[in-house]
Amino acid sequence: MTALPIVFYYGTGELDRLSAYKRVVLQPYGYSEEELATLRGRGVELLAYLSLSEDPGPPAPWQRTSRNPDWGGAFVHVDHPDWVEHVLSQARSALAKGFKGLFLDALNVELTFPEDVPHLLTLIAALREVVGTGYILANRGFGLLPQLAEIVDGILFESFTVRWVTSGYAPWPQETLEHHARLAERLLELDLDLYALDYADDTGMAAFAEGGPGSSGCIPW
């Protein structure tokens, strides 16, 4: 049976279900070395989740005073030397544990602290040195283009058709969907793997979300 392209899973266990996918994005702390070895033995390419501009951990010198209003993580000074070493250490630990690549999240600093754009590119380049030829998938990061495309192997377009609202998930307005389609056209000009990730809490929303990215050249999940 042909493996499905990709899955994003931030829970634990489910090794048999995860084995159906070519690439799997996981939280590094959620799996033992033995579990990761089992997945690798089944031909799964493992990508470790890393947040590059938000820190959900305890107070630290690299944190800014402001926080993400949706998820609560503290925004960071991306160029703080201790943050840089913290991120690189996380990457090294994940690779030593059995991951073969990285999934880089929280890259939209152009919307929060645009002065951090060059610092974030520098950090991603340092992660490329750590990973070597391993696979790097970036979540959005559109404000880092075109330089980002020279460092990573793929881009994920998260929330392509569906957004989070206080009562659950809902489609983006039509003008936003059209804007996302134009962004996807730009991404198709890059020599990168393109994926889209959407969310749904009922079958109707799932069907709506699944139809959008595929027509724009992104592999949907």
Wavefront OBJ file of the C-alpha trace (Angstrom):
o trace
v 0.000 0.000 0.000
v 1.328 3.447 -0.928
v 2.109 5.607 2.099
v 0.078 8.784 2.582
v 2.188 11.963 2.226
v 2.220 13.571 5.675
v 0.538 13.799 9.070
v 0.807 16.241 11.982
v 0.169 14.667 15.376
v 0.851 16.257 18.749
v -0.341 13.408 20.946
v 1.324 10.152 21.971
v 1.149 6.529 20.855
v -0.807 5.588 17.691
v 2.256 3.949 16.115
v 0.200 1.789 13.772
v -1.808 4.735 12.441
v 1.296 6.901 12.087
v 2.996 4.117 10.125
v 0.622 4.774 7.225
v 2.407 8.060 6.415
v 5.628 8.920 4.604
v 6.398 11.901 6.869
v 5.220 12.436 10.442
v 5.552 15.627 12.503
v 5.693 14.904 16.252
v 6.488 16.654 19.514
v 9.926 15.216 20.449
v 9.044 14.723 24.122
v 6.002 12.585 23.264
v 7.921 9.523 22.069
v 10.678 7.286 23.335
v 13.714 6.330 21.274
v 12.268 2.836 20.962
v 8.967 4.135 19.562
v 10.796 6.371 17.093
v 12.946 3.423 16.034
v 9.787 1.402 15.390
v 8.407 4.122 13.113
v 11.722 4.505 11.283
v 11.827 0.753 10.780
v 8.466 1.010 9.048
v 9.835 3.581 6.612
v 8.469 6.722 8.292
v 10.480 9.953 8.037
v 10.264 11.699 11.407
v 10.209 15.494 11.742
v 10.541 17.148 15.155
v 8.365 20.135 15.997
v 10.244 23.340 16.929
v 8.828 26.789 17.716
v 11.257 29.513 16.662
v 9.661 32.745 17.904
v 7.410 31.695 20.801
v 8.341 29.985 24.062
v 5.696 28.066 26.086
v 8.190 27.369 28.874
v 8.863 29.063 32.225
v 10.173 32.649 32.425
v 13.505 33.046 30.652
v 15.778 35.977 29.741
v 14.983 35.697 26.014
v 11.236 36.209 26.483
v 9.438 39.434 25.633
v 6.733 40.748 27.948
v 3.979 40.101 25.374
v 2.382 36.733 24.694
v 0.464 35.054 21.912
v -3.174 35.925 22.720
v -4.477 32.622 21.331
v -2.064 30.024 22.731
v -0.334 31.844 25.592
v 3.305 31.326 24.651
v 5.719 34.204 25.268
v 7.142 35.958 22.228
v 10.938 35.920 22.237
v 13.872 38.027 21.102
v 14.866 35.717 18.252
v 18.482 36.915 18.246
v 19.035 36.468 21.995
v 22.145 34.229 22.242
v 20.570 32.014 24.893
v 17.423 31.515 22.784
v 19.522 30.631 19.757
v 21.436 28.033 21.777
v 18.191 26.757 23.323
v 16.677 26.139 19.881
v 19.832 24.577 18.464
v 20.102 22.335 21.529
v 16.505 21.194 21.042
v 17.295 20.344 17.422
v 20.428 18.404 18.328
v 18.561 16.463 21.006
v 15.737 15.556 18.615
v 18.174 14.316 15.981
v 20.089 12.305 18.569
v 16.808 10.750 19.701
v 15.995 9.496 16.217
v 14.311 12.303 14.284
v 15.640 12.874 10.757
v 14.441 16.437 10.210
v 12.595 19.431 11.645
v 9.233 21.164 11.389
v 9.690 24.883 12.069
v 6.704 26.706 13.547
v 5.938 30.312 14.592
v 7.722 31.934 11.645
v 5.325 34.842 11.011
v 7.426 37.429 12.844
v 6.761 39.995 10.124
v 3.296 40.331 11.679
v 4.528 40.815 15.243
v 8.165 41.940 15.364
v 9.311 42.617 11.779
v 12.760 43.656 12.983
v 13.317 39.962 13.809
v 12.976 38.779 10.177
v 16.748 38.779 9.452
v 17.487 37.220 12.850
v 14.992 34.436 12.178
v 16.568 33.691 8.806
v 19.948 33.477 10.528
v 18.527 31.018 13.072
v 16.984 28.848 10.354
v 20.298 28.817 8.494
v 21.997 27.644 11.718
v 19.412 24.863 12.016
v 20.214 23.803 8.459
v 23.837 23.391 9.542
v 22.684 21.161 12.406
v 20.346 19.064 10.260
v 22.675 18.773 7.280
v 20.866 16.959 4.484
v 17.883 16.167 6.723
v 14.428 17.428 5.759
v 13.249 20.843 6.977
v 9.598 21.861 6.634
v 8.633 25.481 7.375
v 5.170 26.507 8.549
v 4.138 29.541 6.493
v 7.026 31.999 6.878
v 5.859 33.973 3.856
v 7.554 37.129 5.141
v 10.893 35.284 4.984
v 10.662 34.565 1.262
v 12.517 34.293 -1.047
v 15.505 33.674 1.270
v 13.622 30.971 3.206
v 13.224 28.892 0.044
v 17.005 28.585 -0.218
v 17.240 26.949 3.232
v 14.237 24.627 3.648
v 12.883 21.669 1.679
v 9.167 22.347 1.970
v 6.564 24.864 3.105
v 3.345 24.128 4.958
v 0.393 26.477 4.405
v -1.404 26.113 7.741
v -5.047 27.233 7.927
v -5.393 27.438 4.165
v -9.185 27.346 4.062
v -10.299 27.217 7.704
v -9.583 29.468 10.713
v -10.021 29.180 14.448
v -12.803 31.279 16.001
v -13.964 31.340 19.613
v -16.734 28.807 18.938
v -14.645 26.380 16.886
v -13.525 26.293 13.244
v -14.990 28.307 10.378
v -14.119 29.009 6.736
v -12.021 32.053 5.956
v -13.931 34.896 4.271
v -13.948 34.726 0.476
v -11.419 37.545 0.089
v -8.982 35.710 2.365
v -9.445 32.473 0.434
v -8.653 34.340 -2.783
v -5.564 35.872 -1.172
v -4.401 32.425 -0.048
v -4.878 31.093 -3.576
v -2.651 33.886 -4.907
v -0.026 33.074 -2.275
v -0.149 29.426 -3.313
v 0.487 30.451 -6.921
v 3.651 32.242 -5.770
v 4.749 29.187 -3.802
v 4.364 26.997 -6.881
v 7.174 28.998 -8.501
v 9.578 27.709 -5.831
v 11.391 24.397 -6.002
v 9.833 23.147 -2.753
v 7.381 20.547 -1.480
v 4.074 22.281 -0.717
v 1.583 21.080 1.893
v -1.572 22.558 3.399
v -2.920 21.890 6.889
v -6.506 22.632 7.869
v -8.715 21.819 10.832
v -12.304 20.631 11.074
v -14.647 19.497 13.813
v -17.364 18.037 11.580
v -17.551 16.180 8.259
v -18.944 19.155 6.342
v -16.087 21.407 7.386
v -13.610 18.630 6.625
v -14.954 18.260 3.081
v -14.784 22.023 2.555
v -11.213 22.199 3.840
v -10.020 19.240 1.792
v -11.209 20.755 -1.475
v -9.312 24.045 -1.349
v -5.570 23.324 -1.162
v -5.556 20.559 -3.752
v -6.803 22.924 -6.440
v -3.922 25.294 -5.590
v -1.106 22.778 -5.899
v -0.634 22.022 -2.179
v -0.968 18.503 -0.777
v -3.799 18.794 1.812
v -4.126 17.246 5.240
l 1 2 3 4 5 6 7 8 9 10 11 12 13 14 15 16 17 18 19 20 21 22 23 24 25 26 27 28 29 30 31 32 33 34 35 36 37 38 39 40 41 42 43 44 45 46 47 48 49 50 51 52 53 54 55 56 57 58 59 60 61 62 63 64 65 66 67 68 69 70 71 72 73 74 75 76 77 78 79 80 81 82 83 84 85 86 87 88 89 90 91 92 93 94 95 96 97 98 99 100 101 102 103 104 105 106 107 108 109 110 111 112 113 114 115 116 117 118 119 120 121 122 123 124 125 126 127 128 129 130 131 132 133 134 135 136 137 138 139 140 141 142 143 144 145 146 147 148 149 150 151 152 153 154 155 156 157 158 159 160 161 162 163 164 165 166 167 168 169 170 171 172 173 174 175 176 177 178 179 180 181 182 183 184 185 186 187 188 189 190 191 192 193 194 195 196 197 198 199 200 201 202 203 204 205 206 207 208 209 210 211 212 213 214 215 216 217 218 219 220 221
